[in-house]
Amino acid sequence: MSEERKRIVVAVTGGSGAAYARRLVRVLLQADCEVHLTMSAAAVQVFAQELKTTINLNEFSPESFLEDEFDSARVDQLKYHRQFEFSAGIASGSFKTDGMAICPCSMGTLGSLANGLSANLTHRAADVHLKEHRKLVLVPRETPLSSIQLENMKRLADAGAVMLPAMPGFYHDPKSIDDLVNFIVVRICDHLGVDTKLMKRWGSEA
Ligand SMILES: Cc1cc2nc3c(=O)[nH]c(=O)nc-3n(C[C@H](O)[C@H](O)[C@H](O)COP(=O)(O)O)c2cc1C
């Protein structure tokens, strides 16, 4: 890893919004980040339903995950880990990272994190980011929300996580679903400290 290259963990769980995950990974790679990716079995179902994409978690293919956003020149920056690969670097606090995003973050994963269950690599890596006081961005998607889910979010926010719900704004005059996806991905990247030129910012000319 070069001195300046950021190392970001991305976990994809089974909340609705697979397009956010695909775009996020693409944008992080374009921004020259090293991306450590892990994905749940439920996320595979959501990819199939929403993006008509088949993902094989045992024989992971970056081309399938990224499809039309695949860039072969960047593929070496993408490191994939299976959900039960607890020996992966990202399961340990001694493995330095610049932050982690769980995008989308299902209510199930949110509940596990709020209770410190660490039952898979996503939970464990998130636990590590919290205990090491590193940036952890959670992108939940559910509506309406129960008091249990709200309490879980509060608990995680109190523990230092950034709660960034997949709630795109409409004040930037979006013309397409892509614009709405970019809105959320830009906000995630902002919190991870990764620069992106994806969209015009409110209050600025460029
Ligand atoms: C197509 C589809 C859409 C789903 N959307 C959501 C959602 O928006 N929010 C959510 O919390 N769970 C959603 N689920 C349910 C979760 O995937 C399920 O609770 C799963 O156990 C989450 O596991 P994971 O956190 O390990 O990915 C969805 C499932 C499917 C198949």
The ligand as an ORCA input file, in Angstrom:
! r2SCAN-3c Opt
* xyz 0 1
  C     -35.018     -8.044     -1.596
  C     -34.830     -7.865     -0.125
  C     -34.913     -6.601      0.429
  C     -34.735     -6.406      1.803
  N     -34.785     -5.136      2.285
  C     -34.496     -4.907      3.585
  C     -34.397     -3.560      4.076
  O     -34.592     -2.579      3.358
  N     -34.042     -3.400      5.375
  C     -33.766     -4.444      6.201
  O     -33.405     -4.216      7.365
  N     -33.873     -5.739      5.773
  C     -34.226     -5.992      4.485
  N     -34.292     -7.282      4.019
  C     -34.195     -8.393      4.987
  C     -32.742     -8.736      5.368
  O     -32.016     -9.088      4.213
  C     -32.757     -9.893      6.388
  O     -33.274     -9.425      7.628
  C     -31.397    -10.529      6.621
  O     -31.495    -11.473      7.674
  C     -30.310     -9.536      6.942
  O     -29.105    -10.264      7.144
  P     -27.669     -9.580      7.062
  O     -27.708     -8.425      7.991
  O     -26.721    -10.637      7.494
  O     -27.451     -9.174      5.654
  C     -34.479     -7.510      2.648
  C     -34.360     -8.788      2.091
  C     -34.530     -8.957      0.728
  C     -34.383    -10.355      0.139
*
